[in-house]
Amino acid sequence: IQLASSTYKSNGTSFEIRYGTGSMTGFVCHDILTIGNLQVEVDFAAATNEPGATFKVAKFDGILGLGWPSISVDMITPVMQRMAAERVIDSYMFGFYLQSDTSKTGKLTLGGYDKTKAPQLAWVPVTQENYWSVNMQSMSFNGWVGTNVSWAIIDSGTSLLAGPSDDVTAIASRLGATSVGNGEYIVDCDATLPDMTVTLGSGTHTATLTVKGNDLRIKICRLIIICECILAMAGIDLEKPLWILGDVLMRDYYTVFDIGNAQVGFASVSSWDEEVEVEKMVTASAY
């Protein structure tokens, strides 16, 4: 096989991983990763088989894992930990701005965050260094309590909000949504949906975040004029009940993942001008 990279090195170790909506098998290899002006040598998995509809229809070339080393398959050192070890980043953190529509441009900042988008952050401690796990004190919809589950993870790799099926079924009923199977629901595109409020953290380190009712549905159109709305929430049952707070939440909040201090920071996107192009990096004591 002709390899395009002159710095590629084979490893030979087999690799297998399962995701919520797909899986992959392949083998581990080694090469130089370049992101912007950041460069570091990494081990990573090359896929040879990707079953599941998600990988067939999604428009991406790969997955950049940003979780903690404890859940890394084959004990591969994740990219951020490699960058920190080689000191190619200023701060041991990264920040996400996920755009709300196609007229805007999203941004992932590695080794810091964009202070123009997050002049003030509400910090929440990480409870377990596996996924980006946090304590969830409450989830409610205009005062109505939606769950008693206290474990939540903040996850840019999950498009929707996802939680225990029984909870999601009750919430969907409350919001007037109709099941279409596989834990998914559709909802009237013109219905008035209540806001969702979640309080994360514990003690003096808490953040109360609100997702507007209109953001709890996603409009999908075929042939431009044929549209339906799906509820931005799905049921998923795992061995230990948890809520995955995915892109639906992160589109409303600039989110900073601080590895060095094991915390997650949130700043409302409505509090700043999204069209500002000036970037200012914030450094922190990280190592």
Disulfide bonds with the S-S distance in Angstrom:
Cys189-Cys229 2.14
Cys221-Cys227 1.99
